[in-house]
Amino acid sequence: MASYVVRRLLIAVGILLLVTMIGFAVLHAVPGGPMAQFAAMGELSAADIAAIEERMGLNRPIYIQYFDWLGSMLQGDWGKSYRDQQPVLHVIASHLGATFQLMIAATILAALIGCWIGIVGAIRRNSWFDSLSTIVSMVAISIPTFWFGLIVIYIFSIELQWLPSGNRYTPGDESFWNYIHHLIAPTIVLALVSTATWSRYMRSSMLDVINMDFVRTARAKGVSERGILFGHILRNALLPMITLAGLQLPSLLGGALVTETIFAWPGMGRLFLDSIDYRDYPVVMGILMFTAILVLLGSLLADLLYSIVDPRIKNH
């Protein structure tokens, strides 16, 4: 197990470095750069802009800037925001709770509904429920998150006025139920595609297990269908879902970026878009780094859990 963990960690570190190099190069290849914000003010002379560029170290070769940033980051200094001069870690931390709240709620909703649909679809294979769930899942995967979010706002916020159209809570009312009320709409939007994915994977996994020899043997021994379902089929069909949980993290983070923008949710997704618009590169790189770490940790955790429940994985 130790060698397996070390090998996976080394691979994760290599991927993380590659992601930071690509991200840093792409950001600094964008025309204008962070100095475009100062130039747009119209109040600074060319000499003033050059002095700011010198102070910020933006006039040095890009590879030197990268290694300086990487060295500082490894020491815990992720830089300061160009916008308000706040430490990047502080800026990210102030938005992290909102994103985690939305992602956890969406994951729980998608996993519960998706697994239930997949289980019922597999048990009642080729039934009207199975056919309908397959069609609905394909449609859900194809629906753009931005469009679906606007539809939810129009129906439930404008027409029916059941749900708020945005923000994390109503100013002046920070009660638990007010938070929940604001959480419902973005959670539904973010969970849409994940629910379809969970249901398809769960159905496929169930069908693979149903046709295995040990299930037929249990049925031949007179084990009840309920006992076979919960004691044999589900127990083995849920194993691939561990990997899926880790692989869903990138799509959730990507969906959160759009969902948070639509619902004015004060999370990392909205912060990322605002930082790009302001060309606040330290914050953008910080979010990119943090997101990459989360994705790699999710994948690593899924692999480790799978290797625990199935020791054969360690040998591959």
N, C-alpha and C positions, 0 to 999 in steps of 0.2 A: 504493500500500500504506500509506503513512504517513497519508494522510487517512482511510483505512478504519479503521486502528488507533485514531486519535484519536476518530473518531466512535463506535466501539464502546466506548472507555474512558469517554467522556462519558455514554453511555447507562448503562454499568455503575455509574458514580458516582451518577447520579440514582436508579437502582434501590436502591442501597445506602443512600442517605439515607432513602428512603421506607421501607425495611425497618426501619431503626433507629427512625424515628419511630413506626411502628405497634407495633413490639415494646416500646418504652419506654412508650407509652400503655397498651397492654394489661397489662403487668406492674404498672403503678401503679394500674390500675383494679381489680385483684384486692382483695377485701375483706381488711382486716387489715394488709396491707403488711408490710414487714420488721420493724416495731415489734411485731408480734404475737408474735414469738419472745421478746422481752424481757418483754412483758406476761404471757406464759404461765409465766414463771419464778415469779411470785408473790412474789418477794423485793424487787422494786423498787416504790417509791411512784410516784404519778402525776407528782410533781415530778422524780423521777429519770428517768423515761421521757421527759418533756418536755425535759430537759437533753440526753439522748442524741439525741433527734430534732433538737434545735437544733444540736448539734455535727456531726451527720451531714448537716445541710442538708435534711432530709426534710420540714421544715415550710414550705418555700418553694413557690411555684406550680410546677406540673409542667413548664411550658415553660422556666422558668429552670433547673430541675434538668437538663432535657434538654440545653440549650445549654451548661451547665457541663460535663456529662459528655462531650458531643461535642467541646468545645474541649480538654479534658484528654486525650481519646482521640487526637485528631489530633497532640498533642504527645508521644504515646507512653505516657501515663499512663492505663491502663485502670481505675484504681481499685484498691481492696483488698477482699478477701473479708470479709463480715460474720462469717463463721464462725471464721476463724483469723487474720485480719488480714494474710494473705499477698497480695502483688501478684497481680492477676487473671491477668496474662500468665504468671507463674510457675506458678500453679495449672493453667492450661490446658496449658502446656508439659509439665507432669509427667504428663499423661494423653494427650497427643497421639500419642506413639509407639505406644501400644497400639492406638489407633483406626486409625492409618495402617497398622500391621501387619495388622490384620484386614481393612481395606478393600482393600489391595493384593492380599492372598491371595484374597479373595472375587472381585475383579475378574478376576484371571488365570484362576481356575477357571471362572467364568461365561463369560468370553469364549472360552476354548478349547473347552469342552464345547458352549456355545451355538452358536458358529460351525460346529463340526463337524456338529451336528445339523441346522442350517439348510442347510448345503451338501449333505449327503446327502439331505435331504428334498426339496430343489429338483431335484437330479439324478434322483432316483427319485420324481418327482411322482406322486401318487395311488397309491403303493405302500402296503403294509401299514406300512412304517416311517414314511412320511410321515403317514399317518392316525394312527398311534399317537403319534408325536411331537407332533402338533397337539393331541390330546386331553390328553396329559400336560402340555403347556405351559399349556393353559387351566386345568387343575386346579392346577398349581403357582402360577399367578398368583392363583388364588382362595384358596389356603391362607393363613390368618393366620400371620404369622411367630412370634407368641408360642406358638400351638398346636403348630406344627411343631418349635419348639425344645424344648418339653416332651416331645414324642414321641421326638426324638433322644436326649434325656437318659435317658428311661425305657428305650429299647431298648438303646442302646449303652453307657450308663453303669451303669444299675441291673441290667438283665437279663443282658446279655452281658459287662459290665465291661471293654469294650475301650478306652473313652475316658473321661477325667476329666469330671466333671459341671460343672466351673467353674474359675474363676481362670486366671491367665496362666501360672503355673508352680507346681510343687510346692515348698513351703518347704524350703530346704536343698538343693534340686537345681535349679540354674539353668543346666543344660546346654542346648545347642542343641536336641537331640532332645526334651528335656522341654518346651521352648517349642513345638516343632512338634506334639507329642502333644496339648497343650492347645489348639492352634490349629485342629485338624481339625474338631471339632464346630461351633464358632461360624462357621467359614468355610463349611461346608456349608449351615448355616441361612441365613446372610446371602446366599449366592450363589444360593439357590433361585429366587427371583423374577427375578433378573437373568439367570440362565441361560435361562429361558423367554423373556424379552424379547429377548435376543441371538439366540436361535434363530429367533424369528418375524421379526425384522428382517432377519436374514441370508438366510432363505428368500425373503422378498419381494424383497430386493435382487437375489438370484441370478436369480429368475424374470424380473425386469425386464430384466436384461442378456442372458439367454439368448435372448430374443425379438428382440434388436436386429439390425440389418442387418449390422454388421461381423462378428457371430458366424456368420451364414449365409454370408457371403462367405469367411471363413476356412475354413469347412467345405467350401465348393465348391472352394476351392483345394487341398484334400487335406490340410489340417493335421490332425494326429492329435487325437483327442478329449482326450487328456491335455494336449497343447499348447494346445488351445482353452480348456480349463478353467483352467490355470495362467497362460497367457500373455494371455488375453483376458477371460474371464468373471470370475475371482477378482480380477484386477487392478482392474476397474471396480466390481465388486460390493462391495468392501471400503471404497470411498470414503464411503458413507453411515454406515459403522460409526464413522468418526472423530467425526461429530456425536453418534452414540449414546453414545460413551464419555464425552463431556462432559455429556450429559443424564442419564446414569446416576448422577452424583455425588449429586444430591439424594435419590434413592431409597436409595442406599447409606448415606447419613448417617442417613436416617430409619430404615432397617432396623437400622443399628448401634445406635441408641438402644434398641430393643427387645431385640436380640440380646445386647448387653452387659449388660443388666439380667438376662436369663435365666441367662447363664453367669457372672455376677459378674465380668465382664471390666472391668478398671480403665481404661476409656477415656472419651472425652468424652461419650458417650451416657449412661453411668451417672452421670458427674459432673453432667450437665445435670439429670437427674431428682432427684438428691440435693440440688442447689442450689435447685431449685424447692420441694422439700419443706421446706428450711430457710429459704426466702424470701431466699436469698443473691442479691439482684438484680444486684450488680456482676458476679458470675461468670456468671449467666444471660445478661446483656446481652453479656458478653465472648464467650461461646460462640455466641450468636446472630450477633454481628458476625463472628466468625471463620468460622462456617459459611457466612454469606452471601458473604463474600469468596472462600471456596473454590469455592462454586457458580458465582459470576460469573466467576472465573478459569478454571474448567473449561469453561464455555460460551464464553468469549472465546478460549481456546486452541483449542477445537474449531473455531470459526469461522475462526481464523487458519490453522490447518492445512488446512482445507477450501479456503480461498481460495488457498493455495499450490498445492495439487494441482489445483484448478480455478479458474483466474484469472477466469473469467466471474462468480464470486461477488462480486468487488470492485465490480462495476458495479451491484449491486442494493442 
